[in-house]
């Protein structure tokens, strides 16, 4: 249900922000990290893994956070100085 929103979220935000910062290239990796959890979820639903594999739902809760945490870290690294600060913010964002 939210897959179309996730698919257009990064392009819309990027198009709004690129007018302010002209030198920015499109964040392909951030886009992939935002959309991947929805793709994994749809694949699991399509294959009926949520109904047939008892541990699948717990596994997907862990797996789906990994790309979102990566996307947050990729966004933060361009705005915060220092690798330690980026690592601390990224770990703090994770559940």
N, CA, C and O atoms as a CHARMM CRD file, in Angstrom:
* protein
*
  380
    1    1 UNK  N      0.80100  -1.19100   0.00000 PROA 1      0.00000
    2    1 UNK  CA     0.00000   0.00000   0.00000 PROA 1      0.00000
    3    1 UNK  C      0.85500   1.27100   0.00000 PROA 1      0.00000
    4    1 UNK  O      0.51600   2.25400  -0.65800 PROA 1      0.00000
    5    2 UNK  N      1.96000   1.24200   0.73900 PROA 2      0.00000
    6    2 UNK  CA     2.83000   2.41400   0.79400 PROA 2      0.00000
    7    2 UNK  C      3.98000   2.36500  -0.21000 PROA 2      0.00000
    8    2 UNK  O      4.77800   3.29900  -0.28700 PROA 2      0.00000
    9    3 UNK  N      4.06600   1.28900  -0.97000 PROA 3      0.00000
   10    3 UNK  CA     5.16900   1.16900  -1.92000 PROA 3      0.00000
   11    3 UNK  C      5.23400   2.33500  -2.90900 PROA 3      0.00000
   12    3 UNK  O      6.32900   2.84500  -3.15000 PROA 3      0.00000
   13    4 UNK  N      4.11100   2.78400  -3.49700 PROA 4      0.00000
   14    4 UNK  CA     4.21100   3.92800  -4.41700 PROA 4      0.00000
   15    4 UNK  C      4.71400   5.19400  -3.73600 PROA 4      0.00000
   16    4 UNK  O      5.43700   5.97800  -4.35200 PROA 4      0.00000
   17    5 UNK  N      4.34600   5.40700  -2.48400 PROA 5      0.00000
   18    5 UNK  CA     4.83000   6.58200  -1.75400 PROA 5      0.00000
   19    5 UNK  C      6.33400   6.47600  -1.54700 PROA 5      0.00000
   20    5 UNK  O      7.05800   7.45200  -1.74100 PROA 5      0.00000
   21    6 UNK  N      6.80500   5.29900  -1.15300 PROA 6      0.00000
   22    6 UNK  CA     8.23500   5.10300  -0.95400 PROA 6      0.00000
   23    6 UNK  C      9.00900   5.24800  -2.26300 PROA 6      0.00000
   24    6 UNK  O     10.13000   5.75600  -2.28000 PROA 6      0.00000
   25    7 UNK  N      8.40200   4.80100  -3.34800 PROA 7      0.00000
   26    7 UNK  CA     9.08400   4.86700  -4.64400 PROA 7      0.00000
   27    7 UNK  C      9.27900   6.29700  -5.13600 PROA 7      0.00000
   28    7 UNK  O     10.23800   6.57700  -5.85600 PROA 7      0.00000
   29    8 UNK  N      8.38700   7.20000  -4.75800 PROA 8      0.00000
   30    8 UNK  CA     8.51200   8.58600  -5.22200 PROA 8      0.00000
   31    8 UNK  C      9.06000   9.53000  -4.15500 PROA 8      0.00000
   32    8 UNK  O      9.28300  10.70700  -4.43800 PROA 8      0.00000
   33    9 UNK  N      9.27900   9.04100  -2.94100 PROA 9      0.00000
   34    9 UNK  CA     9.73300   9.89600  -1.85100 PROA 9      0.00000
   35    9 UNK  C     11.08100  10.54300  -2.14100 PROA 9      0.00000
   36    9 UNK  O     11.20400  11.76500  -2.06900 PROA 9      0.00000
   37   10 UNK  N     12.07800   9.75500  -2.46100 PROA 10     0.00000
   38   10 UNK  CA    13.41700  10.30300  -2.71400 PROA 10     0.00000
   39   10 UNK  C     13.43200  11.19300  -3.96200 PROA 10     0.00000
   40   10 UNK  O     14.00200  12.28200  -3.90000 PROA 10     0.00000
   41   11 UNK  N     12.83900  10.79100  -5.08600 PROA 11     0.00000
   42   11 UNK  CA    12.84900  11.70000  -6.24200 PROA 11     0.00000
   43   11 UNK  C     12.17200  13.04600  -5.97700 PROA 11     0.00000
   44   11 UNK  O     12.64700  14.08300  -6.44000 PROA 11     0.00000
   45   12 UNK  N     11.07500  13.03100  -5.24100 PROA 12     0.00000
   46   12 UNK  CA    10.38500  14.29500  -4.95100 PROA 12     0.00000
   47   12 UNK  C     11.22500  15.18000  -4.04000 PROA 12     0.00000
   48   12 UNK  O     11.38400  16.37200  -4.30600 PROA 12     0.00000
   49   13 UNK  N     11.76600  14.60100  -2.96200 PROA 13     0.00000
   50   13 UNK  CA    12.60500  15.38700  -2.05000 PROA 13     0.00000
   51   13 UNK  C     13.84000  15.90200  -2.77000 PROA 13     0.00000
   52   13 UNK  O     14.22800  17.05500  -2.58500 PROA 13     0.00000
   53   14 UNK  N     14.46000  15.06200  -3.58900 PROA 14     0.00000
   54   14 UNK  CA    15.65900  15.48800  -4.32400 PROA 14     0.00000
   55   14 UNK  C     15.34100  16.61600  -5.29100 PROA 14     0.00000
   56   14 UNK  O     16.10800  17.57200  -5.40000 PROA 14     0.00000
   57   15 UNK  N     14.22500  16.51600  -5.99000 PROA 15     0.00000
   58   15 UNK  CA    13.89600  17.57200  -6.94900 PROA 15     0.00000
   59   15 UNK  C     13.59400  18.89600  -6.24900 PROA 15     0.00000
   60   15 UNK  O     13.87900  19.96400  -6.79100 PROA 15     0.00000
   61   16 UNK  N     13.02100  18.83000  -5.05200 PROA 16     0.00000
   62   16 UNK  CA    12.77900  20.05300  -4.29900 PROA 16     0.00000
   63   16 UNK  C     14.07000  20.65400  -3.74800 PROA 16     0.00000
   64   16 UNK  O     14.22800  21.87500  -3.72700 PROA 16     0.00000
   65   17 UNK  N     14.99000  19.80300  -3.30400 PROA 17     0.00000
   66   17 UNK  CA    16.23300  20.29600  -2.70700 PROA 17     0.00000
   67   17 UNK  C     17.28800  20.67800  -3.73300 PROA 17     0.00000
   68   17 UNK  O     18.13500  21.52500  -3.44700 PROA 17     0.00000
   69   18 UNK  N     17.26400  20.09000  -4.90100 PROA 18     0.00000
   70   18 UNK  CA    18.31700  20.37300  -5.87700 PROA 18     0.00000
   71   18 UNK  C     18.23100  21.79900  -6.41200 PROA 18     0.00000
   72   18 UNK  O     19.21300  22.32900  -6.93300 PROA 18     0.00000
   73   19 UNK  N     17.08800  22.40500  -6.28700 PROA 19     0.00000
   74   19 UNK  CA    16.98000  23.80200  -6.70700 PROA 19     0.00000
   75   19 UNK  C     17.80200  24.70700  -5.80400 PROA 19     0.00000
   76   19 UNK  O     18.31700  25.73600  -6.24200 PROA 19     0.00000
   77   20 UNK  N     17.92100  24.31200  -4.52400 PROA 20     0.00000
   78   20 UNK  CA    18.73500  25.09600  -3.59900 PROA 20     0.00000
   79   20 UNK  C     20.22100  24.78000  -3.72900 PROA 20     0.00000
   80   20 UNK  O     21.06100  25.67300  -3.62300 PROA 20     0.00000
   81   21 UNK  N     20.54200  23.50900  -3.96000 PROA 21     0.00000
   82   21 UNK  CA    21.93700  23.09000  -4.09100 PROA 21     0.00000
   83   21 UNK  C     22.09900  22.47900  -5.47700 PROA 21     0.00000
   84   21 UNK  O     21.69500  21.33800  -5.70000 PROA 21     0.00000
   85   22 UNK  N     22.67200  23.20700  -6.38700 PROA 22     0.00000
   86   22 UNK  CA    22.72800  22.77800  -7.79300 PROA 22     0.00000
   87   22 UNK  C     23.73300  21.67300  -8.07300 PROA 22     0.00000
   88   22 UNK  O     23.56600  20.92400  -9.03600 PROA 22     0.00000
   89   23 UNK  N     24.77300  21.55500  -7.25500 PROA 23     0.00000
   90   23 UNK  CA    25.84600  20.60800  -7.54800 PROA 23     0.00000
   91   23 UNK  C     25.51700  19.17000  -7.14000 PROA 23     0.00000
   92   23 UNK  O     26.29600  18.26400  -7.43700 PROA 23     0.00000
   93   24 UNK  N     24.41600  18.93900  -6.48500 PROA 24     0.00000
   94   24 UNK  CA    24.08800  17.59900  -6.00000 PROA 24     0.00000
   95   24 UNK  C     23.66500  16.67100  -7.14700 PROA 24     0.00000
   96   24 UNK  O     22.89700  17.04100  -8.03500 PROA 24     0.00000
   97   25 UNK  N     24.20300  15.45500  -7.08200 PROA 25     0.00000
   98   25 UNK  CA    23.77700  14.41800  -8.01500 PROA 25     0.00000
   99   25 UNK  C     22.66100  13.60400  -7.37300 PROA 25     0.00000
  100   25 UNK  O     22.48400  13.63300  -6.15500 PROA 25     0.00000
  101   26 UNK  N     21.92300  12.89100  -8.18000 PROA 26     0.00000
  102   26 UNK  CA    20.81000  12.09700  -7.65400 PROA 26     0.00000
  103   26 UNK  C     21.34400  10.99900  -6.73300 PROA 26     0.00000
  104   26 UNK  O     22.29000  10.30300  -7.10000 PROA 26     0.00000
  105   27 UNK  N     20.75700  10.83000  -5.54300 PROA 27     0.00000
  106   27 UNK  CA    21.23100   9.83400  -4.57300 PROA 27     0.00000
  107   27 UNK  C     20.66500   8.43400  -4.86100 PROA 27     0.00000
  108   27 UNK  O     19.72000   7.99300  -4.20600 PROA 27     0.00000
  109   28 UNK  N     21.24300   7.75800  -5.82600 PROA 28     0.00000
  110   28 UNK  CA    20.74400   6.44600  -6.23400 PROA 28     0.00000
  111   28 UNK  C     20.76900   5.44000  -5.09400 PROA 28     0.00000
  112   28 UNK  O     19.82300   4.67100  -4.92100 PROA 28     0.00000
  113   29 UNK  N     21.84800   5.44000  -4.31400 PROA 29     0.00000
  114   29 UNK  CA    21.97100   4.46300  -3.23400 PROA 29     0.00000
  115   29 UNK  C     20.94800   4.72400  -2.12600 PROA 29     0.00000
  116   29 UNK  O     20.38900   3.78300  -1.56300 PROA 29     0.00000
  117   30 UNK  N     20.70600   5.97900  -1.81800 PROA 30     0.00000
  118   30 UNK  CA    19.67200   6.31000  -0.82200 PROA 30     0.00000
  119   30 UNK  C     18.30300   5.87400  -1.33400 PROA 30     0.00000
  120   30 UNK  O     17.50400   5.32400  -0.57600 PROA 30     0.00000
  121   31 UNK  N     18.03400   6.11100  -2.58900 PROA 31     0.00000
  122   31 UNK  CA    16.76300   5.69900  -3.19000 PROA 31     0.00000
  123   31 UNK  C     16.58800   4.18100  -3.09200 PROA 31     0.00000
  124   31 UNK  O     15.51400   3.70100  -2.72800 PROA 31     0.00000
  125   32 UNK  N     17.62100   3.44400  -3.40900 PROA 32     0.00000
  126   32 UNK  CA    17.56800   1.98700  -3.31700 PROA 32     0.00000
  127   32 UNK  C     17.32400   1.53600  -1.87600 PROA 32     0.00000
  128   32 UNK  O     16.53500   0.62400  -1.63100 PROA 32     0.00000
  129   33 UNK  N     18.00200   2.17700  -0.93100 PROA 33     0.00000
  130   33 UNK  CA    17.84200   1.80400   0.48100 PROA 33     0.00000
  131   33 UNK  C     16.45200   2.12600   1.02200 PROA 33     0.00000
  132   33 UNK  O     15.96600   1.42800   1.91200 PROA 33     0.00000
  133   34 UNK  N     15.81800   3.14500   0.51500 PROA 34     0.00000
  134   34 UNK  CA    14.46900   3.49500   0.96900 PROA 34     0.00000
  135   34 UNK  C     13.43300   2.54200   0.37400 PROA 34     0.00000
  136   34 UNK  O     12.47200   2.17700   1.05200 PROA 34     0.00000
  137   35 UNK  N     13.61300   2.14000  -0.86300 PROA 35     0.00000
  138   35 UNK  CA    12.61900   1.30900  -1.55800 PROA 35     0.00000
  139   35 UNK  C     12.81200  -0.18300  -1.27500 PROA 35     0.00000
  140   35 UNK  O     11.83900  -0.93500  -1.31700 PROA 35     0.00000
  141   36 UNK  N     14.01900  -0.62500  -0.99200 PROA 36     0.00000
  142   36 UNK  CA    14.30800  -2.05500  -0.81500 PROA 36     0.00000
  143   36 UNK  C     13.43800  -2.73900   0.24400 PROA 36     0.00000
  144   36 UNK  O     12.94300  -3.83400  -0.02200 PROA 36     0.00000
  145   37 UNK  N     13.22600  -2.15800   1.42000 PROA 37     0.00000
  146   37 UNK  CA    12.37800  -2.86000   2.39800 PROA 37     0.00000
  147   37 UNK  C     10.95600  -3.13800   1.90200 PROA 37     0.00000
  148   37 UNK  O     10.37000  -4.16900   2.23400 PROA 37     0.00000
  149   38 UNK  N     10.41700  -2.23700   1.12600 PROA 38     0.00000
  150   38 UNK  CA     9.07500  -2.46500   0.58500 PROA 38     0.00000
  151   38 UNK  C      9.10200  -3.57000  -0.47000 PROA 38     0.00000
  152   38 UNK  O      8.16100  -4.35700  -0.57600 PROA 38     0.00000
  153   39 UNK  N     10.16700  -3.62700  -1.23600 PROA 39     0.00000
  154   39 UNK  CA    10.32100  -4.70300  -2.21100 PROA 39     0.00000
  155   39 UNK  C     10.46700  -6.05400  -1.51200 PROA 39     0.00000
  156   39 UNK  O      9.85000  -7.03500  -1.92800 PROA 39     0.00000
  157   40 UNK  N     11.28700  -6.11100  -0.44300 PROA 40     0.00000
  158   40 UNK  CA    11.43200  -7.35600   0.33200 PROA 40     0.00000
  159   40 UNK  C     10.09300  -7.79400   0.91500 PROA 40     0.00000
  160   40 UNK  O      9.75600  -8.97800   0.88700 PROA 40     0.00000
  161   41 UNK  N      9.33400  -6.84400   1.44000 PROA 41     0.00000
  162   41 UNK  CA     8.04200  -7.14900   2.04300 PROA 41     0.00000
  163   41 UNK  C      7.06700  -7.69100   1.00500 PROA 41     0.00000
  164   41 UNK  O      6.36400  -8.67100   1.25500 PROA 41     0.00000
  165   42 UNK  N      7.02900  -7.04900  -0.16000 PROA 42     0.00000
  166   42 UNK  CA     6.13200  -7.52200  -1.22200 PROA 42     0.00000
  167   42 UNK  C      6.54300  -8.90800  -1.71200 PROA 42     0.00000
  168   42 UNK  O      5.68700  -9.74000  -2.01300 PROA 42     0.00000
  169   43 UNK  N      7.84300  -9.15600  -1.79100 PROA 43     0.00000
  170   43 UNK  CA     8.30600 -10.48000  -2.21900 PROA 43     0.00000
  171   43 UNK  C      7.89900 -11.54600  -1.20300 PROA 43     0.00000
  172   43 UNK  O      7.47900 -12.64000  -1.58200 PROA 43     0.00000
  173   44 UNK  N      8.02400 -11.23000   0.08000 PROA 44     0.00000
  174   44 UNK  CA     7.60100 -12.18100   1.10800 PROA 44     0.00000
  175   44 UNK  C      6.10800 -12.43800   1.08800 PROA 44     0.00000
  176   44 UNK  O      5.66700 -13.57200   1.27600 PROA 44     0.00000
  177   45 UNK  N      5.33000 -11.39100   0.86100 PROA 45     0.00000
  178   45 UNK  CA     3.87900 -11.56800   0.76100 PROA 45     0.00000
  179   45 UNK  C      3.49800 -12.37400  -0.47400 PROA 45     0.00000
  180   45 UNK  O      2.61600 -13.23000  -0.41300 PROA 45     0.00000
  181   46 UNK  N      4.15800 -12.10200  -1.58600 PROA 46     0.00000
  182   46 UNK  CA     3.85900 -12.81500  -2.82900 PROA 46     0.00000
  183   46 UNK  C      4.15200 -14.30600  -2.70400 PROA 46     0.00000
  184   46 UNK  O      3.40500 -15.13900  -3.21700 PROA 46     0.00000
  185   47 UNK  N      5.23600 -14.63000  -2.02600 PROA 47     0.00000
  186   47 UNK  CA     5.62000 -16.03200  -1.85500 PROA 47     0.00000
  187   47 UNK  C      4.93400 -16.68400  -0.65000 PROA 47     0.00000
  188   47 UNK  O      5.22700 -17.83600  -0.33000 PROA 47     0.00000
  189   48 UNK  N      4.03200 -15.97000   0.01700 PROA 48     0.00000
  190   48 UNK  CA     3.30600 -16.46000   1.20300 PROA 48     0.00000
  191   48 UNK  C      4.24300 -16.88900   2.32700 PROA 48     0.00000
  192   48 UNK  O      3.94000 -17.81000   3.08600 PROA 48     0.00000
  193   49 UNK  N      5.36900 -16.22000   2.42100 PROA 49     0.00000
  194   49 UNK  CA     6.33500 -16.58400   3.45500 PROA 49     0.00000
  195   49 UNK  C      5.87100 -16.14600   4.84400 PROA 49     0.00000
  196   49 UNK  O      6.22500 -16.77700   5.84000 PROA 49     0.00000
  197   50 UNK  N      5.09100 -15.08300   4.92000 PROA 50     0.00000
  198   50 UNK  CA     4.58800 -14.64200   6.22100 PROA 50     0.00000
  199   50 UNK  C      3.62600 -15.67600   6.81600 PROA 50     0.00000
  200   50 UNK  O      3.52100 -15.78900   8.03700 PROA 50     0.00000
  201   51 UNK  N      2.93500 -16.42000   5.97600 PROA 51     0.00000
  202   51 UNK  CA     1.98800 -17.42700   6.44800 PROA 51     0.00000
  203   51 UNK  C      2.63100 -18.79600   6.64400 PROA 51     0.00000
  204   51 UNK  O      2.21300 -19.55900   7.51600 PROA 51     0.00000
  205   52 UNK  N      3.64000 -19.11100   5.84100 PROA 52     0.00000
  206   52 UNK  CA     4.19300 -20.46800   5.84000 PROA 52     0.00000
  207   52 UNK  C      5.48700 -20.64100   6.62100 PROA 52     0.00000
  208   52 UNK  O      5.81700 -21.76300   7.00400 PROA 52     0.00000
  209   53 UNK  N      6.22100 -19.57700   6.86700 PROA 53     0.00000
  210   53 UNK  CA     7.49400 -19.67200   7.59000 PROA 53     0.00000
  211   53 UNK  C      7.33600 -18.90400   8.90100 PROA 53     0.00000
  212   53 UNK  O      7.15000 -17.68700   8.89200 PROA 53     0.00000
  213   54 UNK  N      7.41100 -19.61300  10.02000 PROA 54     0.00000
  214   54 UNK  CA     7.07500 -19.00800  11.31200 PROA 54     0.00000
  215   54 UNK  C      8.02000 -17.87500  11.70500 PROA 54     0.00000
  216   54 UNK  O      7.59600 -16.94100  12.38500 PROA 54     0.00000
  217   55 UNK  N      9.27200 -17.93100  11.30200 PROA 55     0.00000
  218   55 UNK  CA    10.24700 -16.91200  11.71200 PROA 55     0.00000
  219   55 UNK  C     10.37900 -15.78600  10.70300 PROA 55     0.00000
  220   55 UNK  O     11.15500 -14.86000  10.93700 PROA 55     0.00000
  221   56 UNK  N      9.66500 -15.82100   9.60700 PROA 56     0.00000
  222   56 UNK  CA     9.84700 -14.84400   8.53000 PROA 56     0.00000
  223   56 UNK  C      9.52800 -13.40600   8.96600 PROA 56     0.00000
  224   56 UNK  O     10.25400 -12.47800   8.60700 PROA 56     0.00000
  225   57 UNK  N      8.47000 -13.22000   9.71900 PROA 57     0.00000
  226   57 UNK  CA     8.08200 -11.88300  10.14400 PROA 57     0.00000
  227   57 UNK  C      9.16600 -11.25500  11.03000 PROA 57     0.00000
  228   57 UNK  O      9.50600 -10.08500  10.85200 PROA 57     0.00000
  229   58 UNK  N      9.70300 -12.01200  11.96900 PROA 58     0.00000
  230   58 UNK  CA    10.78200 -11.49200  12.81800 PROA 58     0.00000
  231   58 UNK  C     12.03300 -11.18500  11.99200 PROA 58     0.00000
  232   58 UNK  O     12.69100 -10.16900  12.21300 PROA 58     0.00000
  233   59 UNK  N     12.35300 -12.04700  11.06000 PROA 59     0.00000
  234   59 UNK  CA    13.50500 -11.83700  10.18800 PROA 59     0.00000
  235   59 UNK  C     13.34800 -10.57200   9.35200 PROA 59     0.00000
  236   59 UNK  O     14.30200  -9.81400   9.17200 PROA 59     0.00000
  237   60 UNK  N     12.14600 -10.35100   8.84600 PROA 60     0.00000
  238   60 UNK  CA    11.90200  -9.16000   8.02200 PROA 60     0.00000
  239   60 UNK  C     11.95100  -7.87800   8.84000 PROA 60     0.00000
  240   60 UNK  O     12.35200  -6.83500   8.32400 PROA 60     0.00000
  241   61 UNK  N     11.54900  -7.93800  10.11100 PROA 61     0.00000
  242   61 UNK  CA    11.66100  -6.74600  10.95400 PROA 61     0.00000
  243   61 UNK  C     13.12300  -6.33100  11.10700 PROA 61     0.00000
  244   61 UNK  O     13.43400  -5.14000  11.09800 PROA 61     0.00000
  245   62 UNK  N     14.00300  -7.28800  11.24600 PROA 62     0.00000
  246   62 UNK  CA    15.43800  -6.98300  11.35000 PROA 62     0.00000
  247   62 UNK  C     15.99600  -6.56500   9.99200 PROA 62     0.00000
  248   62 UNK  O     16.69400  -5.55700   9.88300 PROA 62     0.00000
  249   63 UNK  N     15.68300  -7.34200   8.96500 PROA 63     0.00000
  250   63 UNK  CA    16.23100  -7.07800   7.63200 PROA 63     0.00000
  251   63 UNK  C     15.79500  -5.73200   7.07400 PROA 63     0.00000
  252   63 UNK  O     16.59500  -5.04100   6.44400 PROA 63     0.00000
  253   64 UNK  N     14.55800  -5.35200   7.29000 PROA 64     0.00000
  254   64 UNK  CA    14.04900  -4.10700   6.71100 PROA 64     0.00000
  255   64 UNK  C     14.66400  -2.86800   7.33900 PROA 64     0.00000
  256   64 UNK  O     14.69700  -1.81500   6.70300 PROA 64     0.00000
  257   65 UNK  N     15.14700  -2.96200   8.55700 PROA 65     0.00000
  258   65 UNK  CA    15.76900  -1.78900   9.16800 PROA 65     0.00000
  259   65 UNK  C     17.16300  -1.52000   8.63000 PROA 65     0.00000
  260   65 UNK  O     17.62000  -0.37800   8.66300 PROA 65     0.00000
  261   66 UNK  N     17.84500  -2.53300   8.14100 PROA 66     0.00000
  262   66 UNK  CA    19.22500  -2.35600   7.66900 PROA 66     0.00000
  263   66 UNK  C     19.31000  -1.33000   6.54500 PROA 66     0.00000
  264   66 UNK  O     20.12400  -0.41300   6.65400 PROA 66     0.00000
  265   67 UNK  N     18.52100  -1.42100   5.46600 PROA 67     0.00000
  266   67 UNK  CA    18.61100  -0.39500   4.42000 PROA 67     0.00000
  267   67 UNK  C     18.19500   0.99500   4.88400 PROA 67     0.00000
  268   67 UNK  O     18.75200   1.99300   4.42800 PROA 67     0.00000
  269   68 UNK  N     17.20400   1.06900   5.80100 PROA 68     0.00000
  270   68 UNK  CA    16.78100   2.38400   6.28300 PROA 68     0.00000
  271   68 UNK  C     17.87400   3.04400   7.11600 PROA 68     0.00000
  272   68 UNK  O     18.08500   4.25300   7.02000 PROA 68     0.00000
  273   69 UNK  N     18.56700   2.25900   7.92800 PROA 69     0.00000
  274   69 UNK  CA    19.68600   2.80200   8.70700 PROA 69     0.00000
  275   69 UNK  C     20.81300   3.22100   7.76700 PROA 69     0.00000
  276   69 UNK  O     21.45000   4.25200   7.97900 PROA 69     0.00000
  277   70 UNK  N     21.05700   2.42400   6.73200 PROA 70     0.00000
  278   70 UNK  CA    22.07900   2.79800   5.74200 PROA 70     0.00000
  279   70 UNK  C     21.71300   4.09500   5.03000 PROA 70     0.00000
  280   70 UNK  O     22.57300   4.94900   4.81900 PROA 70     0.00000
  281   71 UNK  N     20.44900   4.24800   4.65800 PROA 71     0.00000
  282   71 UNK  CA    20.00500   5.48300   3.99600 PROA 71     0.00000
  283   71 UNK  C     20.19500   6.68000   4.91000 PROA 71     0.00000
  284   71 UNK  O     20.65000   7.73400   4.46400 PROA 71     0.00000
  285   72 UNK  N     19.85300   6.53200   6.18200 PROA 72     0.00000
  286   72 UNK  CA    20.04800   7.61500   7.14300 PROA 72     0.00000
  287   72 UNK  C     21.52700   7.97700   7.24000 PROA 72     0.00000
  288   72 UNK  O     21.88000   9.15700   7.24300 PROA 72     0.00000
  289   73 UNK  N     22.38600   6.97500   7.31800 PROA 73     0.00000
  290   73 UNK  CA    23.82500   7.23800   7.38600 PROA 73     0.00000
  291   73 UNK  C     24.35700   7.91800   6.13700 PROA 73     0.00000
  292   73 UNK  O     25.21800   8.79300   6.22700 PROA 73     0.00000
  293   74 UNK  N     23.85900   7.53000   4.98200 PROA 74     0.00000
  294   74 UNK  CA    24.29200   8.16700   3.73500 PROA 74     0.00000
  295   74 UNK  C     23.85400   9.62500   3.66000 PROA 74     0.00000
  296   74 UNK  O     24.57900  10.46800   3.13100 PROA 74     0.00000
  297   75 UNK  N     22.67800   9.91900   4.18500 PROA 75     0.00000
  298   75 UNK  CA    22.20400  11.30200   4.18900 PROA 75     0.00000
  299   75 UNK  C     22.98400  12.13400   5.19400 PROA 75     0.00000
  300   75 UNK  O     23.37800  13.26300   4.90200 PROA 75     0.00000
  301   76 UNK  N     23.20500  11.57800   6.37200 PROA 76     0.00000
  302   76 UNK  CA    23.88500  12.31400   7.44500 PROA 76     0.00000
  303   76 UNK  C     25.35300  12.58600   7.10300 PROA 76     0.00000
  304   76 UNK  O     25.88900  13.62900   7.47600 PROA 76     0.00000
  305   77 UNK  N     25.99700  11.66700   6.40500 PROA 77     0.00000
  306   77 UNK  CA    27.43500  11.83600   6.15100 PROA 77     0.00000
  307   77 UNK  C     27.76400  13.07200   5.30400 PROA 77     0.00000
  308   77 UNK  O     28.89200  13.56300   5.34800 PROA 77     0.00000
  309   78 UNK  N     26.80300  13.57300   4.54500 PROA 78     0.00000
  310   78 UNK  CA    27.05800  14.77100   3.75200 PROA 78     0.00000
  311   78 UNK  C     26.79900  16.04600   4.53200 PROA 78     0.00000
  312   78 UNK  O     27.13700  17.13700   4.07400 PROA 78     0.00000
  313   79 UNK  N     26.20100  15.91400   5.71000 PROA 79     0.00000
  314   79 UNK  CA    25.82400  17.09500   6.48500 PROA 79     0.00000
  315   79 UNK  C     26.56300  17.23600   7.81100 PROA 79     0.00000
  316   79 UNK  O     26.50800  18.29500   8.43600 PROA 79     0.00000
  317   80 UNK  N     27.25400  16.18200   8.24900 PROA 80     0.00000
  318   80 UNK  CA    27.92400  16.18600   9.55000 PROA 80     0.00000
  319   80 UNK  C     29.40900  15.92700   9.33900 PROA 80     0.00000
  320   80 UNK  O     29.79400  15.08100   8.53200 PROA 80     0.00000
  321   81 UNK  N     30.23400  16.66000  10.07000 PROA 81     0.00000
  322   81 UNK  CA    31.67800  16.48300   9.96300 PROA 81     0.00000
  323   81 UNK  C     32.14400  15.37400  10.91100 PROA 81     0.00000
  324   81 UNK  O     31.69800  15.28600  12.05500 PROA 81     0.00000
  325   82 UNK  N     33.03100  14.55100  10.42100 PROA 82     0.00000
  326   82 UNK  CA    33.63500  13.51900  11.24600 PROA 82     0.00000
  327   82 UNK  C     32.95900  12.16900  11.11800 PROA 82     0.00000
  328   82 UNK  O     31.73900  12.04800  11.22600 PROA 82     0.00000
  329   83 UNK  N     33.78800  11.14800  10.88200 PROA 83     0.00000
  330   83 UNK  CA    33.24400   9.79600  10.73300 PROA 83     0.00000
  331   83 UNK  C     32.64600   9.27800  12.03200 PROA 83     0.00000
  332   83 UNK  O     31.64200   8.56600  12.02200 PROA 83     0.00000
  333   84 UNK  N     33.26900   9.64000  13.15200 PROA 84     0.00000
  334   84 UNK  CA    32.76000   9.19400  14.44400 PROA 84     0.00000
  335   84 UNK  C     31.37200   9.72900  14.72600 PROA 84     0.00000
  336   84 UNK  O     30.52000   9.01300  15.25200 PROA 84     0.00000
  337   85 UNK  N     31.14000  10.98200  14.37900 PROA 85     0.00000
  338   85 UNK  CA    29.82500  11.58000  14.58000 PROA 85     0.00000
  339   85 UNK  C     28.79100  10.92100  13.67700 PROA 85     0.00000
  340   85 UNK  O     27.67000  10.64800  14.10800 PROA 85     0.00000
  341   86 UNK  N     29.15900  10.66900  12.43700 PROA 86     0.00000
  342   86 UNK  CA    28.24100   9.99400  11.50100 PROA 86     0.00000
  343   86 UNK  C     27.91600   8.60300  12.01600 PROA 86     0.00000
  344   86 UNK  O     26.75800   8.18700  11.99200 PROA 86     0.00000
  345   87 UNK  N     28.94300   7.86800  12.48700 PROA 87     0.00000
  346   87 UNK  CA    28.70900   6.51600  12.99600 PROA 87     0.00000
  347   87 UNK  C     27.80500   6.55200  14.22600 PROA 87     0.00000
  348   87 UNK  O     26.90300   5.72500  14.35200 PROA 87     0.00000
  349   88 UNK  N     28.03400   7.49200  15.12600 PROA 88     0.00000
  350   88 UNK  CA    27.21400   7.58800  16.34100 PROA 88     0.00000
  351   88 UNK  C     25.76400   7.93200  16.00700 PROA 88     0.00000
  352   88 UNK  O     24.84700   7.34500  16.58000 PROA 88     0.00000
  353   89 UNK  N     25.54600   8.86900  15.09400 PROA 89     0.00000
  354   89 UNK  CA    24.18000   9.21600  14.70100 PROA 89     0.00000
  355   89 UNK  C     23.48000   8.05500  13.99900 PROA 89     0.00000
  356   89 UNK  O     22.29200   7.81600  14.21600 PROA 89     0.00000
  357   90 UNK  N     24.22000   7.33800  13.15800 PROA 90     0.00000
  358   90 UNK  CA    23.63300   6.22300  12.43300 PROA 90     0.00000
  359   90 UNK  C     23.26000   5.09400  13.37000 PROA 90     0.00000
  360   90 UNK  O     22.17900   4.51700  13.24600 PROA 90     0.00000
  361   91 UNK  N     24.14500   4.76800  14.31400 PROA 91     0.00000
  362   91 UNK  CA    23.83800   3.71900  15.28900 PROA 91     0.00000
  363   91 UNK  C     22.68100   4.16400  16.18300 PROA 91     0.00000
  364   91 UNK  O     21.82700   3.35700  16.55100 PROA 91     0.00000
  365   92 UNK  N     22.65700   5.44200  16.52600 PROA 92     0.00000
  366   92 UNK  CA    21.55900   5.94600  17.33900 PROA 92     0.00000
  367   92 UNK  C     20.22100   5.90700  16.62100 PROA 92     0.00000
  368   92 UNK  O     19.17900   5.80600  17.26700 PROA 92     0.00000
  369   93 UNK  N     20.23300   5.98300  15.31200 PROA 93     0.00000
  370   93 UNK  CA    19.00100   5.91100  14.52800 PROA 93     0.00000
  371   93 UNK  C     18.44500   4.50000  14.47700 PROA 93     0.00000
  372   93 UNK  O     17.23500   4.31000  14.36100 PROA 93     0.00000
  373   94 UNK  N     19.31900   3.51400  14.56200 PROA 94     0.00000
  374   94 UNK  CA    18.87400   2.12500  14.45000 PROA 94     0.00000
  375   94 UNK  C     18.04400   1.72600  15.67300 PROA 94     0.00000
  376   94 UNK  O     18.21400   2.28300  16.75800 PROA 94     0.00000
  377   95 UNK  N     17.14200   0.75300  15.48400 PROA 95     0.00000
  378   95 UNK  CA    16.24600   0.37100  16.60000 PROA 95     0.00000
  379   95 UNK  C     16.94700  -0.38900  17.69100 PROA 95     0.00000
  380   95 UNK  O     16.31900  -0.76900  18.67900 PROA 95     0.00000
